[in-house]
Amino acid sequence: MRGGTELGRVRGLGSAKEGAHHWWNQRVTAAGNLVLMLWFIISIARLPAYDYATVHAWMASAWVAIPMALLIASVFWHFRLGLQVLIEDYTHAEARIVALLLLNFFTVATAAIAIFSILKIAFSGTPV
């Protein structure tokens, strides 16, 4: 027997079957953020200097550009998931739809700008 009430099953009401998926996505992105941020902090700490040329040369490496792009994607996805929960819990009616649309546009745009910047450095190879 499935969960829920008899009346709920008759009306087709019940769980949206989205909560567990959203919860797991938050946990997976949090774990990815933890691993990638540890890599980032250790990598930055191991740089010989922090001038423009050194950091640019470091970012031009594929061994750095790929994890950095993954870090950006994971952080922004996690950010979006967390704010989505806040918006769904504390806004109502049309304001919720507008806020969710703005959230999606903002996160996609800012993540795209960051990833484009990483790729531009990685593919140019030489400091500007």
C-alpha positions in Angstrom: 0.0 0.0 0.0 1.3 3.4 -1.0 1.6 6.3 1.5 -1.0 9.0 1.9 -4.7 9.1 2.5 -7.4 7.3 0.5 -8.9 10.7 -0.5 -5.5 12.0 -1.5 -4.9 9.0 -3.8 -8.3 9.4 -5.3 -7.7 13.1 -6.0 -4.2 12.5 -7.3 -2.8 14.6 -4.5 0.3 13.8 -2.4 4.0 14.0 -2.6 5.4 16.0 -5.4 8.3 13.5 -5.5 10.8 16.4 -5.7 11.9 16.9 -2.1 14.3 14.0 -1.9 15.9 14.8 -5.3 16.5 18.4 -4.3 17.9 17.3 -0.9 20.3 14.9 -2.5 21.4 17.5 -5.1 22.2 19.9 -2.2 24.3 17.2 -0.4 26.1 16.2 -3.6 27.0 19.7 -4.5 28.1 20.4 -0.9 30.4 17.4 -1.0 31.8 18.5 -4.4 32.3 22.1 -3.1 34.2 20.8 -0.1 36.6 18.7 -2.2 37.1 21.4 -4.9 37.5 24.2 -2.4 40.2 22.1 -0.5 41.9 21.6 -3.9 41.7 25.4 -4.6 43.0 26.5 -1.2 45.9 24.0 -1.4 46.7 25.0 -5.0 46.7 28.7 -4.2 48.9 28.1 -1.1 51.5 26.3 -3.1 52.0 29.1 -5.6 55.5 30.6 -5.4 54.1 34.2 -5.8 50.8 35.9 -6.1 51.5 38.4 -8.9 49.5 38.6 -12.1 51.9 36.6 -14.3 52.2 33.7 -11.8 48.4 33.4 -11.2 47.7 33.7 -14.9 50.2 31.0 -15.8 48.7 28.8 -13.1 45.2 29.3 -14.5 46.3 28.6 -18.0 47.0 25.0 -17.1 44.3 22.5 -18.0 45.0 20.8 -14.6 43.7 24.0 -13.0 41.1 25.3 -15.5 39.0 22.1 -15.4 38.7 21.9 -11.7 38.1 25.6 -11.5 35.2 25.4 -14.0 33.8 22.4 -12.0 34.1 24.5 -8.8 32.2 27.4 -10.4 29.5 25.1 -11.7 29.1 23.3 -8.4 29.1 26.5 -6.2 26.6 28.2 -8.4 24.3 25.2 -8.6 24.5 24.8 -4.8 23.8 28.5 -4.4 20.7 28.2 -6.6 19.4 25.2 -4.8 19.7 26.9 -1.4 18.0 30.1 -2.5 15.3 28.2 -4.3 14.3 26.7 -1.0 14.2 30.1 0.7 12.1 31.6 -2.1 9.7 28.7 -2.1 9.3 28.9 1.7 8.9 32.7 2.1 7.3 34.1 -1.1 3.8 33.6 -2.4 1.9 33.8 -5.7 3.4 35.7 -8.6 6.3 37.0 -6.5 7.6 33.4 -6.2 7.6 32.9 -10.0 9.4 36.2 -10.6 11.9 35.5 -7.9 12.7 32.0 -9.2 13.1 33.3 -12.7 15.4 36.1 -11.6 17.4 33.6 -9.5 17.8 31.3 -12.5 18.9 34.1 -14.8 21.3 35.5 -12.3 23.0 32.2 -11.4 23.3 31.1 -15.1 24.6 34.5 -16.2 27.2 34.8 -13.4 28.4 31.2 -13.7 28.7 31.6 -17.5 30.7 34.8 -17.1 33.1 33.0 -14.6 33.5 29.9 -16.7 34.0 32.0 -19.9 36.8 33.9 -18.0 38.5 30.7 -17.0 38.3 29.3 -20.5 39.6 32.5 -22.0 42.7 32.3 -19.8 43.1 28.6 -20.4 42.9 28.9 -24.2 45.0 32.1 -24.5 47.9 30.6 -22.6 49.9 33.9 -22.5 49.5 36.7 -20.0 47.9 39.8 -21.5 
